[in-house]
């Protein structure tokens, strides 16, 4: 009897040691993903506030949370660069309206880009809804639209942007979203990244009052200040960000895949141990 207890205790101890080893690996890999995410955010912020030329002359932007910017860049407010409008298309279906596919809050929140390209947004499950002809005219997705989340229960979830990369007739921007439109495509690409940057995230966080739910007013969106480079620099900056963030995303994906494998290994180890498929007394 005592021997059996000893063997059982040894097996449990071995199982704990093996799962702890896996947990430690998962923790280190998770920290690495968080480091990569911070690097990604810093890269975007630097590119949209400092540009790509390390030797360019700088000036004070006059915006405390932006700091110095290239001397030839201009400080702009969003309302002077593009038009913006809150969507009022909800997910209910009405008999007298036309059937549409709805780009809703989660589509924007979880996807950096909205596009029919299945390699960029695989199996994006647009909700089926209805909209009036006027709503379809105003809110059908067009190439270069930047859509942002305008309210949430968490202020850090507000102002998350997604860029529409292709014309998408029949796909309508839904409720709780603001559609920003009117800039040329390269400016829209850069604006999408500007909205992802630290200064914009800080602006939206401060400008989203609430207690249990937080939201951006039209004035808060329109008053967003940022620095815009000349037209001939915008595509290069957007291309650079796309290229470098894609590299980071690829690495994050590989690390996440290894974490998933470790979690499966941990679960399989526990299952095999409790069902007697392996003898943990022989583990080293």
C-alpha positions, 0 to 999 in steps of 0.5 A: 500500500505504501509503495502504491502511494509512493508510485502515485506521488512520483507520477504526479510529481513528474506530471507537474514537472513536465507541465510546468516546463511547458507552461514556462515555454508558453509564458516566454513565447507569449512575452515574445509576442507581446514584445513584437506587438509593441515593436510593431506599434512603435514602428507604425508610430515612428513612420507616421510621425518622423517619416523615413529619412533619419536626416530630415530637419525637424520642427515642433508639431505644436501637438504635445502628444506628437512632438517633433515632426519633419519640417516640411510636414503639415499639421492637419485636422481629420475634418480637413482631410476627409469626410466622416459619418456614423453609420445607422444601418443596424443588423435587423431585416426589414421587408421594405428594404433591400438585402445587403451584406453587413460589415459590422463591428467585429469585422472591423475590430478583428481585421486590419483590412477589409477586402474580398481577397481570401488570403488577407481576410479569409472567410470573412463572414459578413452578416446578412441584413437589409438597408434602404437605398439611401443607406446603400448609397451612403455606406456601401464600402468603397476602395480607400474607406477607413472604418473605425469603431466609434463606441465600446464598453472599453475605451481602449477598443475605440478608434480601431481602424480597418482599411477597405482595399477594394470596391465592395458593392453590396457590402454596407458599413454597419452600426457602431462604426464611423466611415471616413471617406474622401481621401485618395487611396495613398492618403487613406492608406497612410491615414489608416496607419496614423489612426493606429499610431500611439498619438491617435490612440491617446487622443481617442482614449481621452476623447471618449467619455463614459462610465459603462460605455464609451463613445467618440463624438463627431467633433472628437473624430473631426478634431483629430490632429496629425501631421501629413507628409507631402503627397509624394511621400505618402505611398512610400511610408505606407509601403514601408509600414505594410512591408515591415508589419507583414514581417512582424506579423509572420513572426508572430504567427509562427510563435503563436503556432508553436504556442498552440502546439505546446498547449496541445502537447500539454493537454495530450500529456495530461490525458495520456497520464490519467488514462494510463497510456504513458508511465510518467515514472519513466520520464526524465 
